[in-house]
Amino acid sequence: MNNALGRHILCEVHGCDPKVLDDRKAIEQIMVEAALGAGAEVREVAFHKFSPQGVSGVVVISESHLTIHTWPELGYAALDVFTCGDSVDPWKACNYITKRFRAGHMSATEVKRGLFTANEMVLEKIS
């Protein structure tokens, strides 16, 4: 039996409102609300507004993190939502962000992280 330590959603949203994608404060608020709505505990928040446009940021949660980078000129944003444990639903965060960005399209893939079988816990020494 395989048990994943975490779930990592790689999410791309297209057709978004460019004004939202270029607003650092709005994105920060949306990302924090998404984390809280998914059941996460927010620890740290850091966002940066680029010139002439675009925003990158991270919301560090007890359960891992949410990250974003936006391209307002393309109406596009790349999101990662990585959660550990069973108490947080990363899909709730992705869906909330997609809605708040007024995205016309969302594509996402879930990757299971830290897959180990019951008898397998091998640590490799990295030289």
C-alpha positions in Angstrom: 0.0 0.0 0.0 1.3 3.5 -0.9 0.8 6.5 1.3 1.7 9.9 0.0 3.2 12.5 2.4 1.7 15.3 0.3 -0.3 16.4 -2.6 1.1 18.9 -5.0 -1.2 20.6 -7.5 0.4 22.3 -10.5 -2.2 24.7 -11.8 -2.3 27.0 -14.8 -5.0 29.6 -15.3 -5.6 31.4 -18.6 -8.0 34.2 -19.6 -7.7 35.9 -16.2 -8.4 39.5 -15.4 -5.1 41.3 -16.2 -5.8 44.0 -13.5 -6.1 41.3 -10.8 -2.9 39.6 -12.0 -1.0 42.8 -11.7 -2.3 43.8 -8.2 0.1 42.5 -5.5 -2.2 43.3 -2.6 -5.2 41.6 -4.3 -3.2 38.5 -5.2 -1.7 38.3 -1.6 -5.2 38.5 -0.2 -6.6 35.9 -2.6 -3.8 33.5 -1.9 -4.1 33.8 1.9 -7.9 33.4 1.6 -7.4 30.3 -0.6 -5.0 28.8 2.0 -7.4 29.4 4.9 -10.4 28.2 2.9 -8.6 25.0 2.1 -8.1 24.4 5.9 -4.4 25.4 6.1 -2.6 27.4 8.8 -0.8 30.4 7.4 2.7 31.0 8.7 4.5 33.5 6.4 3.6 35.6 3.4 5.9 37.2 0.8 4.9 38.8 -2.5 6.8 41.0 -5.0 5.5 43.3 -7.7 7.6 43.4 -10.9 8.1 46.3 -13.2 6.5 46.9 -15.6 4.1 44.1 -14.6 3.7 40.7 -12.9 3.6 39.4 -9.4 5.3 36.5 -7.7 4.7 35.3 -4.2 4.5 32.5 -1.6 2.2 31.7 1.2 4.0 29.4 3.6 1.5 27.2 5.5 2.1 24.7 8.3 1.2 22.0 5.8 3.7 23.3 3.1 3.0 26.2 0.6 1.2 28.0 -2.1 3.2 29.9 -4.8 2.3 32.0 -7.8 3.8 33.9 -10.7 1.6 36.0 -13.0 1.9 37.3 -16.6 -0.8 40.0 -16.7 0.0 40.8 -20.3 -1.0 37.2 -21.2 -3.8 36.8 -18.7 -1.9 33.8 -17.3 -0.8 32.6 -13.9 1.2 29.6 -12.8 0.2 28.2 -9.3 1.6 25.5 -7.1 -0.4 24.3 -4.1 1.5 21.7 -2.0 -0.1 20.3 1.1 0.9 17.6 3.5 -1.4 15.5 5.7 -5.1 14.9 5.3 -6.6 18.1 6.8 -6.1 20.5 3.9 -7.7 20.1 0.4 -5.3 21.7 -2.2 -8.1 21.6 -4.9 -10.2 24.0 -2.8 -7.4 26.5 -2.9 -6.9 26.1 -6.7 -10.6 26.4 -7.4 -10.9 29.5 -5.2 -8.0 31.2 -6.9 -9.3 30.4 -10.4 -12.7 31.9 -9.5 -11.2 35.1 -8.0 -8.9 35.6 -11.0 -12.0 35.3 -13.3 -10.1 32.7 -15.3 -11.6 31.5 -18.5 -9.7 28.2 -18.3 -7.9 26.2 -15.7 -5.7 23.1 -16.2 -4.2 21.3 -13.2 -2.3 18.1 -12.4 -2.0 16.5 -9.0 1.3 14.9 -8.1 1.6 12.7 -5.1 4.8 13.6 -3.1 6.7 11.3 -0.7 5.3 8.0 -1.9 6.6 5.1 0.2 5.5 1.5 0.6 5.0 0.1 4.1 8.3 -1.7 3.9 10.3 0.9 2.1 12.0 3.9 3.7 15.3 4.2 2.0 17.5 7.2 2.6 20.3 7.8 0.2 23.4 9.7 1.2 24.1 12.5 -1.2 27.8 13.1 -1.7 
